[in-house]
Amino acid sequence: MRFGDLSVQLSGGEDRAGGGDGPLIVLFHGYGAPGEDLVPLGRVMDVPRGTRFAFPAAPIALPMGFGARAWWQIDMAALEEAISRGEYRDRRHTVPDGLPEARRLAEETVNALVAELGPTKLVLGGFSQGAMLALDLALHGDFGDTPLSGVVLLSGTLIAEDEWRPRLERRKGLPVFQSHGQSDPLLSFEAAEGLRDMLGEAGLPVTFVPFRGAHEIPQPVLTGAEAFLKDVVG
């Protein structure tokens, strides 16, 4: 199905296809993943009855095979070189070239979902690049009368700090779930801690789940996210 200009897969709800009037959780996939990458989460997560999931597919098709897509382009050669040297790449002051357009598309899609599905509550989240987009959208976006009840950040990082920090006040009190691998070679654990601290200092309560692992979503993260979602949409 298309909502706005993006293709979206729906699951959950009374008919397991997005039906009913329960809360809505929108999850954005990571760089290089196919649009349906996170769809299995909607099938396995223990969330309140009637909860619906939406999984938008990123607009940029990548020449990597397997349906790989992206919200904005990444300089993979520079990233791989930094990883090979064991260097920490600080992105906190970086605003990716494609971020404003990705945000525009994502906001249009979320508002189309809200208009069509009429959720009682809304949660935004994502993995890696999708987590960055979810937080950026939460800080910039307007979703009408539907309350934004929480944000789920799975292995994301701090970018666009100069844009994000001034906008945190409007989301003061918004609960955030954040997870990160202590051995993540792509997005450093230290940067994740910096993001956690920035959010907490601005009055956004953060449930932080570190884990011994890399760039992934292990079971302890799923368990923590389930508890978080039960609390914010239950």
C-alpha positions as CSV (number, residue, x, y, z in Angstrom):
1,M,0.0,0.0,0.0
2,R,1.1,3.6,-0.5
3,F,0.7,6.3,2.0
4,G,2.0,9.7,0.8
5,D,4.8,8.9,-1.7
6,L,6.1,5.8,0.2
7,S,5.2,2.2,0.0
8,V,4.1,0.9,3.5
9,Q,3.4,-2.6,4.9
10,L,0.9,-2.8,7.7
11,S,0.5,-5.5,10.3
12,G,-1.1,-6.0,13.7
13,G,-4.5,-4.7,14.8
14,E,-7.7,-6.7,14.9
15,D,-7.2,-8.4,11.5
16,R,-3.3,-8.5,11.6
17,A,-3.3,-6.2,8.6
18,G,-3.6,-2.9,10.4
19,G,-7.3,-3.0,11.1
20,G,-9.1,-1.6,14.2
21,D,-8.5,1.7,16.1
22,G,-5.6,0.9,18.3
23,P,-2.3,2.7,18.7
24,L,0.1,2.9,15.7
25,I,3.9,2.2,15.8
26,V,5.8,3.4,12.7
27,L,9.2,1.8,12.2
28,F,11.8,3.0,9.7
29,H,14.4,0.4,8.4
30,G,18.1,1.0,8.2
31,Y,20.5,1.8,5.4
32,G,20.9,-1.0,2.9
33,A,17.9,-3.0,4.1
34,P,14.8,-3.8,2.0
35,G,11.6,-2.1,2.9
36,E,10.2,-5.1,4.7
37,D,13.3,-5.6,6.8
38,L,11.6,-4.9,10.1
39,V,8.2,-6.4,9.3
40,P,8.9,-9.6,11.4
41,L,9.1,-7.4,14.5
42,G,5.4,-6.7,14.2
43,R,4.7,-10.4,14.3
44,V,6.8,-11.4,17.3
45,M,6.6,-8.4,19.6
46,D,4.4,-8.8,22.7
47,V,2.5,-5.5,22.6
48,P,-1.0,-4.4,23.8
49,R,-3.9,-6.0,21.9
50,G,-4.9,-4.0,18.9
51,T,-1.6,-2.3,18.4
52,R,-0.8,-1.7,14.7
53,F,2.6,-1.5,13.0
54,A,3.5,0.4,9.8
55,F,6.8,-0.2,7.9
56,P,7.6,2.4,5.3
57,A,10.1,1.6,2.6
58,A,12.8,4.2,2.0
59,P,12.7,6.1,-1.3
60,I,16.2,5.5,-2.6
61,A,17.0,2.2,-4.3
62,L,20.6,1.1,-3.8
63,P,22.6,-1.0,-6.3
64,M,23.4,-3.6,-3.7
65,G,20.8,-6.3,-4.6
66,F,18.2,-7.9,-2.3
67,G,16.0,-4.8,-2.5
68,A,18.4,-2.6,-0.6
69,R,17.1,0.9,0.1
70,A,18.2,4.1,1.9
71,W,16.6,7.2,3.4
72,W,19.7,9.2,2.3
73,Q,23.0,8.3,0.7
74,I,26.1,7.3,2.8
75,D,29.7,7.5,1.7
76,M,30.4,3.8,2.2
77,A,34.0,4.1,1.1
78,A,34.8,6.6,3.8
79,L,32.9,4.6,6.4
80,E,34.7,1.4,5.5
81,E,38.1,3.1,5.7
82,A,37.3,4.6,9.1
83,I,36.3,1.1,10.4
84,S,39.4,-0.5,9.0
85,R,41.5,2.1,10.9
86,G,39.5,1.8,14.1
87,E,38.6,5.5,13.9
88,Y,35.6,7.0,15.6
89,R,33.6,9.2,13.2
90,D,31.8,12.0,15.1
91,R,28.6,12.8,13.2
92,R,27.0,15.1,15.8
93,H,27.4,18.2,13.7
94,T,26.6,16.5,10.4
95,V,23.3,17.1,8.6
96,P,23.1,14.5,5.8
97,D,22.3,16.1,2.4
98,G,19.2,14.0,2.0
99,L,17.8,14.3,5.6
100,P,15.3,17.2,4.9
101,E,13.8,15.4,1.9
102,A,13.6,12.1,3.9
103,R,11.9,13.9,6.7
104,R,9.4,15.5,4.3
105,L,8.5,12.2,2.8
106,A,8.3,10.5,6.2
107,E,6.1,13.2,7.7
108,E,3.7,13.1,4.7
109,T,3.5,9.3,5.0
110,V,2.9,9.3,8.8
111,N,0.2,11.9,8.5
112,A,-1.4,9.9,5.7
113,L,-1.3,6.8,8.0
114,V,-2.8,8.9,10.9
115,A,-5.6,10.2,8.6
116,E,-6.5,6.8,7.3
117,L,-6.0,4.6,10.4
118,G,-7.1,7.1,13.1
119,P,-4.8,5.8,15.8
120,T,-5.3,6.6,19.5
121,K,-1.6,7.0,20.0
122,L,1.5,7.2,17.8
123,V,5.0,5.9,18.3
124,L,7.9,6.6,15.9
125,G,11.0,4.3,15.8
126,G,13.6,2.7,13.6
127,F,16.9,0.9,13.3
128,S,20.2,2.6,12.5
129,Q,19.6,5.2,9.8
130,G,15.9,4.7,10.4
131,A,16.4,5.6,14.1
132,M,18.0,8.8,13.1
133,L,15.1,9.6,10.8
134,A,12.6,8.7,13.5
135,L,14.1,11.1,16.0
136,D,14.5,13.9,13.5
137,L,10.9,13.5,12.5
138,A,9.7,13.5,16.1
139,L,11.5,16.8,16.7
140,H,10.4,18.5,13.5
141,G,7.0,16.9,12.7
142,D,3.4,17.8,13.4
143,F,0.9,15.0,13.6
144,G,-2.2,17.0,14.2
145,D,-4.4,15.8,17.1
146,T,-2.7,12.4,17.4
147,P,-0.4,12.4,20.4
148,L,3.2,11.3,19.9
149,S,3.6,8.9,22.8
150,G,7.1,7.6,22.4
151,V,10.2,7.1,20.2
152,V,12.2,3.9,19.8
153,L,15.8,4.3,18.7
154,L,17.5,1.0,17.9
155,S,21.3,1.4,17.2
156,G,21.1,5.0,16.0
157,T,23.5,7.9,16.6
158,L,23.6,11.6,17.2
159,I,23.5,13.7,14.1
160,A,22.3,17.3,13.3
161,E,22.9,18.3,16.9
162,D,22.7,22.0,16.1
163,E,19.2,21.4,14.7
164,W,18.0,18.9,17.2
165,R,19.0,20.5,20.4
166,P,16.9,23.7,20.1
167,R,13.9,21.5,19.3
168,L,14.1,19.2,22.3
169,E,12.1,21.6,24.5
170,R,8.9,21.0,22.5
171,R,9.2,17.3,23.2
172,K,10.1,17.6,26.9
173,G,8.6,14.6,28.7
174,L,8.4,12.4,25.6
175,P,9.6,8.9,26.6
176,V,12.4,7.4,24.5
177,F,13.7,3.8,24.3
178,Q,17.3,3.6,23.1
179,S,19.5,0.5,22.5
180,H,23.0,0.2,21.3
181,G,25.7,-2.5,21.0
182,Q,28.9,-1.9,23.0
183,S,30.9,-3.3,20.1
184,D,29.1,-1.6,17.3
185,P,31.7,-1.1,14.5
186,L,29.4,1.2,12.4
187,L,28.0,3.7,14.9
188,S,30.0,4.0,18.1
189,F,28.7,3.2,21.5
190,E,30.2,6.5,22.8
191,A,28.1,8.5,20.4
192,A,25.0,6.6,21.5
193,E,25.8,7.6,25.1
194,G,26.1,11.2,23.9
195,L,22.7,11.0,22.3
196,R,21.2,9.5,25.5
197,D,22.7,12.2,27.7
198,M,21.5,15.0,25.4
199,L,18.0,13.7,25.5
200,G,18.0,13.1,29.2
201,E,19.4,16.5,30.0
202,A,16.6,18.1,27.9
203,G,13.9,16.4,29.9
204,L,13.1,13.4,27.7
205,P,13.2,10.3,29.9
206,V,15.4,7.7,28.2
207,T,15.2,3.9,28.8
208,F,18.7,2.9,27.7
209,V,19.5,-0.7,26.9
210,P,23.2,-1.4,26.2
211,F,24.1,-4.9,25.1
212,R,27.2,-6.9,24.4
213,G,27.0,-7.0,20.6
214,A,27.4,-5.1,17.4
215,H,24.9,-3.5,15.0
216,E,21.9,-5.6,15.7
217,I,18.6,-6.2,17.6
218,P,19.2,-9.0,20.1
219,Q,16.5,-10.5,22.4
220,P,17.3,-8.3,25.4
221,V,16.5,-5.3,23.2
222,L,13.2,-6.8,22.0
223,T,12.3,-7.6,25.6
224,G,13.1,-4.0,26.7
225,A,11.2,-2.5,23.8
226,E,8.2,-4.6,24.5
227,A,8.1,-3.4,28.1
228,F,8.5,0.2,26.9
229,L,5.7,0.0,24.3
230,K,3.3,-1.6,26.8
231,D,3.9,1.4,29.0
232,V,3.5,4.1,26.4
233,V,0.6,2.7,24.4
234,G,-1.1,0.4,26.9
